[in-house]
Amino acid sequence: MAFGEFLRKYGVLVAFVVLFVTNAVWQPAIFLQPENLRNLLNQNAAVGIIALGMTLVIISGGIDLSVGSMLALAAALGIVALNRVIDGGGSEAQAAVVASFVTVGAGTVLGAANGLMVAYGRVAPFVATLVGLVGYRSLCLVLASGGEVRSASMTVFPELGRGGVTAPFIAIAGDRPLVITWAIFLFVLAALVAGLILGWTVMGRRSIAVGANETAARYSGINTSRVKMFVYTLLGSFTGLAALTLAARMNAVTSSRTGQFYELDAIAAVVIGGTSLRGGMGRVWGTVVGVLLLGMITNMLVVADISVYWQGAVKGAIILLAVLIQRGEGET
């Protein structure tokens, strides 16, 4: 295998390893702490879940700019439903179950709405989801009257975002156990599901075919509209899951800020991971590494106490470097 081809295939791993080793040598007392590594996963789980769904959409030749606004609206709807159950005399456990179904269900419906516009309305994905970016955020602002929607649950619902499984034999500050949160488990589960769909199912192969050449796929008998509907609906479901993890962790939704720029981080992670924006080529494991790479960049800047005014520039430069390493000597 030529060196350029190696970099094109595994450049994201090279960049990840280089950054990890750099952080480990530079700030070992902070970066290598189990709690810091857990936080690296936990704080990027929501974006990671969205990015996994985005991978399938981009592979099929589409894109979704609405996922940040969709997350905010789905999370707000879930918390409103939770509060109504509690106000009606229901228990926190019942309210948390209702909120979970409403949040994931709302994401699925909103994703299907995007799919309908793209697959059957023949609206360009950029335009259709740009409408969603603006429209879903506006609906969230209306629902929250421009402010915040706060959960009335003080124990059960927040536990969904902050609780998890205790890691054996690992302790953090104050001899407290290290908790692997439910969000991390959902991130892993979403990666397994996305990988299974892409690599082992007919719909995954058809998504690749549609992204590579939609006209040829149609002539070969593939229902391209059904494929597009599937990938956008799946992304909506994944966004609903991400909304649930974020809403439970924060126990509130800020209508103007929750999910802001998540679409950019998700798309960046997908592209850094080796998925072509032209469609027809991509990999789930690359997206997972891309998400962790972006998270590690942010973590590195925070640990280094770099001014927030510089963080965007530094992050952008490192992302560009990772993409150049990935491309090697040829095109992605």
C-alpha positions as CSV (number, residue, x, y, z in Angstrom):
1,M,0.0,0.0,0.0
2,A,1.4,3.4,-1.1
3,F,2.0,5.9,1.7
4,G,-0.5,8.4,0.2
5,E,-3.2,5.7,0.1
6,F,-2.4,4.7,3.6
7,L,-2.9,8.4,4.7
8,R,-6.1,8.6,2.8
9,K,-7.5,5.5,4.5
10,Y,-6.0,5.9,8.0
11,G,-5.0,9.6,8.3
12,V,-7.7,10.3,10.9
13,L,-6.2,7.6,13.1
14,V,-2.7,9.0,12.6
15,A,-4.0,12.4,13.6
16,F,-5.9,11.0,16.6
17,V,-2.8,9.1,17.9
18,V,-0.5,12.1,17.4
19,L,-2.9,14.4,19.4
20,F,-3.5,11.8,22.1
21,V,0.3,11.2,22.6
22,T,0.9,14.9,22.6
23,N,-1.7,15.5,25.2
24,A,-0.5,12.6,27.3
25,V,3.1,13.9,27.3
26,W,2.2,17.5,27.7
27,Q,-0.5,17.3,30.5
28,P,-0.3,13.7,31.8
29,A,-1.5,14.7,35.3
30,I,-4.8,16.1,33.9
31,F,-5.4,14.6,30.4
32,L,-4.8,10.9,31.4
33,Q,-7.1,11.1,34.5
34,P,-10.0,8.6,34.1
35,E,-12.5,11.3,34.9
36,N,-11.1,13.5,32.1
37,L,-11.2,10.7,29.6
38,R,-14.8,9.8,30.6
39,N,-15.7,13.5,30.2
40,L,-14.2,13.5,26.8
41,L,-16.6,10.8,25.7
42,N,-19.6,12.0,27.7
43,Q,-19.5,15.6,26.6
44,N,-19.2,14.6,22.9
45,A,-21.8,11.7,23.0
46,A,-24.7,13.9,21.7
47,V,-22.7,15.2,18.8
48,G,-21.3,11.7,18.2
49,I,-24.8,10.1,18.0
50,I,-25.9,12.8,15.5
51,A,-22.7,12.4,13.4
52,L,-23.3,8.7,13.1
53,G,-26.7,9.3,11.5
54,M,-25.2,12.1,9.4
55,T,-22.7,9.6,8.0
56,L,-25.5,7.6,6.3
57,V,-27.1,10.7,5.0
58,I,-23.9,12.1,3.5
59,I,-23.0,8.7,2.1
60,S,-26.4,8.7,0.3
61,G,-25.5,12.0,-1.3
62,G,-27.5,14.3,1.1
63,I,-26.8,16.6,4.0
64,D,-28.8,17.9,7.0
65,L,-28.2,21.3,8.4
66,S,-31.2,21.2,10.7
67,V,-30.0,18.7,13.3
68,G,-29.0,21.3,15.9
69,S,-32.4,23.0,15.8
70,M,-34.1,19.6,15.6
71,L,-32.3,18.5,18.8
72,A,-33.4,21.7,20.6
73,L,-37.1,21.3,19.5
74,A,-37.2,17.6,20.3
75,A,-35.7,18.1,23.7
76,A,-38.0,21.0,24.5
77,L,-41.1,18.9,23.5
78,G,-39.9,16.1,25.7
79,I,-39.5,18.3,28.8
80,V,-42.9,20.0,28.2
81,A,-44.4,16.5,28.1
82,L,-42.6,15.5,31.3
83,N,-43.8,18.6,33.1
84,R,-47.4,18.0,32.1
85,V,-47.3,14.4,33.4
86,I,-45.9,15.6,36.7
87,D,-48.4,18.5,36.9
88,G,-51.1,16.0,36.3
89,G,-50.1,13.9,39.3
90,G,-47.9,11.4,37.6
91,S,-44.7,10.1,39.2
92,E,-41.2,11.3,38.0
93,A,-40.6,7.8,36.7
94,Q,-43.7,7.9,34.5
95,A,-42.9,11.4,33.4
96,A,-39.3,10.4,32.4
97,V,-40.6,7.5,30.3
98,V,-43.1,9.8,28.5
99,A,-40.4,12.4,28.0
100,S,-38.1,9.7,26.5
101,F,-40.7,8.5,24.0
102,V,-41.7,12.1,23.1
103,T,-38.1,13.3,22.6
104,V,-37.0,10.4,20.4
105,G,-40.4,10.3,18.6
106,A,-40.2,14.0,17.9
107,G,-36.8,13.6,16.4
108,T,-37.9,10.8,14.2
109,V,-40.9,12.7,12.9
110,L,-38.8,15.8,12.2
111,G,-36.2,13.7,10.4
112,A,-39.0,12.1,8.4
113,A,-40.3,15.5,7.5
114,N,-36.9,16.4,6.1
115,G,-36.9,13.1,4.2
116,L,-40.3,13.8,2.7
117,M,-39.1,17.2,1.4
118,V,-35.9,15.7,-0.1
119,A,-37.1,12.3,-1.4
120,Y,-40.6,13.1,-2.6
121,G,-40.7,16.9,-2.7
122,R,-37.5,16.9,-4.8
123,V,-36.2,19.8,-2.8
124,A,-32.4,20.0,-2.7
125,P,-31.1,18.7,0.7
126,F,-29.2,21.9,1.5
127,V,-32.4,24.0,1.0
128,A,-34.8,21.6,2.7
129,T,-32.7,21.3,5.8
130,L,-31.8,24.9,5.8
131,V,-35.5,25.5,6.1
132,G,-35.5,23.0,9.0
133,L,-32.6,24.8,10.7
134,V,-34.5,28.0,10.8
135,G,-38.0,26.6,11.3
136,Y,-37.3,24.1,14.1
137,R,-35.4,26.7,16.0
138,S,-38.2,29.1,15.6
139,L,-40.7,26.6,16.9
140,C,-38.5,25.9,19.9
141,L,-38.3,29.6,20.6
142,V,-42.1,29.8,20.5
143,L,-42.5,26.8,22.8
144,A,-40.1,28.4,25.3
145,S,-41.3,32.0,24.8
146,G,-37.7,32.7,23.8
147,G,-36.3,31.5,27.1
148,E,-35.7,28.2,28.8
149,V,-37.8,25.1,29.3
150,R,-36.8,23.5,32.7
151,S,-37.7,20.1,33.9
152,A,-39.8,19.6,37.0
153,S,-38.1,16.3,37.7
154,M,-35.4,16.6,40.3
155,T,-34.2,13.0,40.5
156,V,-35.3,10.5,37.8
157,F,-34.9,12.5,34.6
158,P,-31.5,14.0,35.5
159,E,-30.3,10.5,36.4
160,L,-30.8,9.5,32.8
161,G,-28.2,12.1,31.8
162,R,-25.8,11.9,34.7
163,G,-26.2,8.3,35.9
164,G,-24.8,5.2,34.4
165,V,-22.7,2.1,35.3
166,T,-19.9,2.2,37.9
167,A,-16.6,1.2,36.5
168,P,-15.0,-1.4,38.7
169,F,-11.6,-0.7,40.4
170,I,-11.4,2.9,39.1
171,A,-11.8,5.8,41.5
172,I,-11.7,9.6,40.9
173,A,-11.2,12.5,43.2
174,G,-12.5,12.0,46.7
175,D,-12.4,8.2,46.2
176,R,-15.7,8.4,44.3
177,P,-16.4,5.7,41.7
178,L,-16.1,6.5,38.0
179,V,-19.5,6.4,36.3
180,I,-19.8,5.4,32.7
181,T,-22.9,7.4,31.7
182,W,-25.8,6.2,29.7
183,A,-25.0,8.7,27.0
184,I,-21.7,6.9,26.4
185,F,-23.5,3.6,26.1
186,L,-26.0,5.1,23.7
187,F,-23.1,6.5,21.6
188,V,-21.5,3.0,21.4
189,L,-24.9,1.5,20.6
190,A,-25.6,4.0,17.8
191,A,-22.1,3.3,16.3
192,L,-22.9,-0.5,16.3
193,V,-26.3,0.1,14.7
194,A,-24.9,2.5,12.1
195,G,-22.1,0.1,11.3
196,L,-24.5,-2.8,11.0
197,I,-26.8,-0.9,8.7
198,L,-24.0,0.3,6.5
199,G,-21.9,-2.8,6.2
200,W,-24.4,-5.6,6.6
201,T,-27.8,-4.6,5.2
202,V,-29.4,-4.1,1.8
203,M,-30.4,-0.6,2.8
204,G,-26.7,0.3,3.6
205,R,-25.5,-1.0,0.2
206,R,-28.3,0.9,-1.5
207,S,-27.4,4.1,0.3
208,I,-23.8,3.8,-1.0
209,A,-25.2,3.1,-4.6
210,V,-27.5,6.2,-4.4
211,G,-24.7,8.4,-3.2
212,A,-22.2,7.1,-5.8
213,N,-24.6,7.6,-8.8
214,E,-28.3,8.2,-8.2
215,T,-29.3,7.8,-11.8
216,A,-27.5,4.5,-12.2
217,A,-29.0,3.3,-8.9
218,R,-32.5,4.2,-10.1
219,Y,-32.0,2.4,-13.5
220,S,-30.8,-0.7,-11.6
221,G,-34.2,-0.9,-9.8
222,I,-33.3,0.8,-6.5
223,N,-36.1,2.9,-5.0
224,T,-34.0,6.0,-4.4
225,S,-36.7,7.9,-2.7
226,R,-37.2,5.2,-0.1
227,V,-33.5,5.1,0.6
228,K,-33.4,8.9,1.2
229,M,-36.5,8.7,3.4
230,F,-34.9,5.9,5.4
231,V,-31.6,7.7,6.0
232,Y,-33.2,11.1,7.0
233,T,-35.6,9.4,9.3
234,L,-32.8,7.4,10.9
235,L,-30.9,10.6,11.4
236,G,-34.0,12.1,13.0
237,S,-34.2,9.2,15.5
238,F,-30.5,9.5,16.3
239,T,-30.9,13.2,16.9
240,G,-33.9,12.4,19.2
241,L,-31.6,10.1,21.2
242,A,-28.9,12.8,21.4
243,A,-31.6,15.3,22.5
244,L,-32.7,13.0,25.3
245,T,-29.1,12.6,26.6
246,L,-28.5,16.4,26.5
247,A,-31.8,17.4,28.0
248,A,-31.5,14.9,30.8
249,R,-27.9,16.0,31.6
250,M,-28.8,19.7,31.7
251,N,-32.4,19.1,33.0
252,A,-33.3,22.1,30.8
253,V,-33.4,23.4,27.3
254,T,-32.3,26.9,26.3
255,S,-34.3,27.6,23.2
256,S,-31.7,29.9,21.6
257,R,-28.5,28.0,22.4
258,T,-29.2,24.3,22.9
259,G,-27.8,22.4,19.9
260,Q,-26.3,25.5,18.3
261,F,-23.6,24.6,15.7
262,Y,-24.1,20.9,16.4
263,E,-24.7,20.4,12.6
264,L,-21.3,21.9,11.9
265,D,-19.5,19.7,14.4
266,A,-21.3,16.6,13.2
267,I,-20.5,17.3,9.5
268,A,-16.9,18.1,10.4
269,A,-16.5,14.8,12.3
270,V,-18.0,12.9,9.4
271,V,-15.7,14.5,6.8
272,I,-12.6,14.2,9.0
273,G,-13.5,10.5,9.4
274,G,-13.2,9.9,5.7
275,T,-16.7,10.2,4.4
276,S,-16.9,12.1,1.1
277,L,-19.3,15.0,0.8
278,R,-19.9,13.9,-2.8
279,G,-21.5,10.7,-1.4
280,G,-21.0,7.1,-2.2
281,M,-18.1,6.5,0.2
282,G,-17.8,6.5,4.0
283,R,-17.1,4.6,7.1
284,V,-18.7,4.6,10.6
285,W,-15.5,3.9,12.5
286,G,-13.9,7.0,10.9
287,T,-16.8,9.1,12.1
288,V,-16.3,7.8,15.7
289,V,-12.6,8.7,15.6
290,G,-13.5,12.1,14.0
291,V,-15.9,12.8,16.9
292,L,-13.2,11.9,19.5
293,L,-10.6,13.9,17.6
294,L,-12.7,17.0,17.7
295,G,-13.5,16.5,21.3
296,M,-9.9,16.0,22.2
297,I,-9.0,19.2,20.4
298,T,-11.5,21.1,22.6
299,N,-10.3,19.2,25.7
300,M,-6.7,20.0,24.9
301,L,-7.4,23.7,24.5
302,V,-9.3,23.9,27.8
303,V,-6.7,22.0,29.7
304,A,-4.0,24.3,28.2
305,D,-6.1,27.3,29.4
306,I,-6.0,28.9,25.9
307,S,-8.3,31.9,25.6
308,V,-11.7,31.2,24.2
309,Y,-11.0,33.9,21.6
310,W,-8.2,31.7,20.1
311,Q,-9.9,28.3,20.5
312,G,-11.9,28.6,17.3
313,A,-8.8,29.5,15.2
314,V,-6.7,26.7,16.8
315,K,-9.5,24.2,16.4
316,G,-10.0,25.1,12.8
317,A,-6.3,24.8,12.0
318,I,-6.0,21.3,13.6
319,I,-9.2,20.2,11.7
320,L,-7.6,21.4,8.4
321,L,-4.4,19.6,9.2
322,A,-6.3,16.3,10.0
323,V,-8.1,16.6,6.6
324,L,-4.9,17.2,4.8
325,I,-3.2,14.2,6.4
326,Q,-6.3,12.1,5.6
327,R,-6.2,13.1,1.9
328,G,-2.5,12.4,1.5
329,E,-1.5,12.9,-2.1
330,G,-4.9,12.4,-3.7
331,E,-8.5,13.3,-3.5
332,T,-10.9,12.0,-0.8
